[in-house]
Amino acid sequence: MKVNKILPFDAELLKVTISLRQLEEISKEISSRGKVSGLNEVVWALKALTLTDLTTLAGDDTEANVRRLCHRAAFPFPLHLLENCVEPSLLKQIHTGAVCVYPARVADAQRCFQQLKANVPIAAVATGFPTGQYGLKTRLEEITFAIESGAKEIDIVINRQLALTGQWKKLYDEVCEMRKACGDKAHLKTILAIGELGSMENVYKASMVCMMAGADFIKTSTGKESVNATIPVGLVMIWAIQDFQRKTGQIVGLKPAGGVRTVREAITWMTLVKETLGNQWLQPALFRFGASGLLDDIEKVVRKGLTGEEVKSGPVAAY
């Protein structure tokens, strides 16, 4: 497993001038282009499926609903539905990018995937999700517990207080400790909680701090804020990823989470990534959606596109 290295804190990387007007113009232009139909929409929907972290983060999560989630992640469609449009050698790859659960539910997911003999990674939110308002020692112990339970990806939440008060070096130090806790056993995704950072400038700076501290992904949101993944915010984070790669040579992934519920919305995000970061980012190692309801719409689009069948299904779980 390749994980990113911790780099020295460099305040120069935090300098940025962001034009909100430019963000809005680019966002409108890209949103208008992400429209497809017919079999092309089915292809995009299946691509979105492989990039989705199917998520349940509810207070009433149990082993039973985690098992249902894992079954759906590993086998989202009957094989006969896809065998005429997907190469037989690729059928085993038609599953979600991961499942994402609380640390206490990781062992449940691990047991289920072992029984299913399914190769779907398990991600766990950690470090006092969604608020992060816990002592650092407790947050680090939560990472260790999740990894020992079977998680291969850790989605941490940053301390928004440090970002809002401009304590960037202290935030960097905390994320470095989280990177060390993950080691080479788990990828580190850092949730910025963009709806609580106050400005686009803070989004850019928080992105840079997390990447310097060794993040493998930067993620928009917990899904619990009033504002979650939006295209303008995605652009800011992409610019940070591009700047960071130019200056350090290190590649970091992107994960929009919260609010991506339809294939149309997913296609808009994939179009954005393709036209800015490039095709190489449209793979699970560098791009994910954090979602619980997106798979419902993917199923509708794929079934209707291949069979004409209309599907009615409710959400798997609340994000």
N, C-alpha and C positions, 0 to 999 in steps of 0.2 A: 504494500500500500504506500503510494507516494503522498507525503504530506509536506506542507509548506514550512519553510524555516522562519524562525524569529529573526528579524532584522533590527539593527540599532534604531532607537527612536530618533527621528529627524524632523525637527519643527519646520524645516523648509518644505517638506511634502504637504504641509497643511495649508499652504498659501493657495488661494483660489479666488477667481472672480466669476460669479455665475450670473448670467442674464436670465431672469425669469421669463421675460418676453420671448427670448429665443427658445427656451424650454417649451413654452406653450405652442409656438409655431411648429417646431419639430414634432411635438406630440400629436398635434392635429393632422399633420401630413402623414405620419406613419400609421395612425389609426385608420385613416381613410384607405390605406393600401392593403390592409390585412383582411381581404375579403375573397373567399374561394367558395366553390360549390361542387356538388356531385362527388365523384370519386376522389378528386383532389382534396376535398374537405375530409373524406374518410382517411386519406393518407396523413394529413396534418393531425387529425384527431388521434390516430394511433401513435404518431410521434409524440404528441402531448402526453399520452398515457405513459410512455417509457420515461418521461421526464417528471412525473408526478410523485411527490411524497404523500401517499395517501394517509390522512391524518385523523386521529381521534384524540382530543384533548379536553374531555369532559370530566366533570367531577364525579359522575356516576359510571365511569368506565369500569368494566368488569372483564374477567377472563373470557367470558362468552362473547361479548361484542368485539373484543380484540381478535378473537379467533375468526369471527365473521369478516372482520376487516382484512385479516391476513389471507383468508381464502379468496377474497375478492381481488386483493392485490396480486396474488400469484396466478389466478385463473379468472381474469376479468370477462372472458368470452368462451363459449363452447368452441372447441377446435374446429368443428365442421363449419362454423360460421366464417372462419378466416382461411380455410385451406385452399380455396379457389383464388384468393387474391394475395396471399402471402407465401413466399418461398418456404417449403417445408423446413429447411435448415434454420429459418428465422422465427418459427413459431414459438420456440422456447424463450425467445427474447421479448415476447409480447406480455409483459407484466409491468407493474409500476416501478419507478426508480427506487422506491423504498417505502416502508411504512414508518410513521412517526407517532410515538406514544410517550406517555410519562415514564420516568425511570422505573416506577413500581410495576409497570405493565410490560417491561422489556422481556422479562423471563417468560411471560405468557406467549408473546410473539415468537420468541426463540423456540419454544417447545412446538408451537404450531408449525413453523416452517421446517423444523426437523422432521416432523411427522409427514408433512407434504413433500419432503425432499425438494423444497423450492429455494432457489438462490436469490432471495430478495433481501437487500440490506435492511437493518433495523436502525432507525434514528431515534434519539431520545432528546426531548427538551430538558434542559438542566439549568442549574445556577439560579434557582428560585423563580422559575418561569411562572407567570409572565412579568412580574414586577422587578425581580432581581434585588428586592429589598431584604437581603439576608447577609450575614457576615461572610467574608471571603472564605473562611475555613469550611463553613457549611456548604457553600457553593462548590468548592473543590471536591469535597467528599461526595457530593451528589454525582459529579462527573465520574468519579472512580466507581461508585456503585452501579451506575448505568453501564459502564464498559464491562465490569465484572459480570453483569447480568446478560451480556451478549450484544450490546449496542456497538455498531461500527461507525456511527456518525453521531456527533453531539451538537445539538443546536442550543448554544448558550445565549442568554440575554445580557446585553451590556448594562452597566450602571449608568442610567440616564442622568442621575444627579451630577456625576462627574463631567458628562458632556455639557450639560446646561450651565455649569459653573466654569467651564473652560479648563478643567483639570485634565488636560489631554495626556500628560505624562503618567499621571496616576492611573488613568483608564488603560493606557498602554501596559503598565505594569500588571494590572489585574488580568488583562486578556493573555499576557505572556504566561502567567501562572496557570491559566486554563489550558493554554496550548501545551504546557509541560505536563499537565494532568492527563491530557489526551495522548501525548507521546506519539508513537507510530502505530498505536492500536486503533485509533479512531480519527476520522476527519472532523475538523472543527468548523462549524458554521456559526457565524456571529450575527445575532439578531439585533438590528439597530433600533427597532421600535420607532420608525420614522415619524409616526403621528405624534410622538412626544418629544421630539428633538428641537422643535421651535423654529428651525429655518433650514433652507437648502444648504447653506454654508455649513451648518452643523452636521448635516447628513454626509457631505463630502468629507469633512474632517474626521468624523467617526469611522467612515469607510477606510480612510487612510490609516488611522490608528490601528484598527483591527487587522488590516493587511500587514502592517509593519510587525504586529505581534504574532504573525504566523497563521492567520485565518486561511482556511482552504476555500471558504465561501463567505460572502457577505449577503445577509438576508434582510429583506425590508422590514418585516413586521412579525409580531406575535399572533396577529389575527384578532387580538383583543382590544386594540386601540380604536378610537373613533375614525381614524384615517389609516388605511393599510396600503397595499401595493397600488401605486398609481404610475402611469407612464412617465410623467415629469420626474418623479423621484427615481424611477428606474434609470432614466437618462443621466442623472447626477451620479448615481452609483456606477454606471457604465463608464462615464468619463473618469471617475476615480480609478476604476480597474485599468483603463487604458493608460492613464498617467503613471500608475504604479508599475505597470509592465514595462513601459518605456524607460523608467528611471531605475528599475531594479532587476528586470528580466524575469520576475516571478509572476506566474499566472494564477489568478484567483477566480473562482466561480461566482455565479449570481443566483439568488433564490428569491423571487417574488412570492409573498405569502399573504393570504387574507384578501378576499375580494375577487379572486380569479375563479369564476364559477362556470363559465361557458367556453365551448371550443372557440367561438369567435374571439373572446377575450384572450384565450391562450395563443391563438394565431397572431394577434396583435403583438403580444410579448415576444413570440418567436421571430416575427418579422423585425422587431426592434433589435433583437440580439443579432440576427443574421446580418443586418445592414450596418451595424456598428462594430461589434466584436468579431463577427465572421462566423462561417459555418462550423468551425471547429468547436465553438461553444455550445452548439446544439447537440449535446450528448450529456448523459447523466453525470459524468465526471465534472462538468462545468456549468450545468444549468439545471435547475429544478423548479417546479411549482410546489408550494405548500398549500394543500387543499384537501377538503373533505367532500365537497359537492361536485367538483369538476368531473369526476369519473361518471357521475350520473349523466351529464350531458354528453360525454364521450360515448357512452353506451348508446344513447339515443341517436347520435349522429351516425355511428358505425352501423347500427342495425337498420336504420332507415336507408342509409346509402347503399347497403348491400342487399337488403331484402324488401325494402319498402315498409317494413314493420315499424309502427309507432310504439315507443316504449314509455311507460309511465312508472317512475320510480322516485322514491323519496331520498333525502340525504342519508348517508351512512351514519354520520355523527356530526355534532356541532363542532365547528372549528373554534 
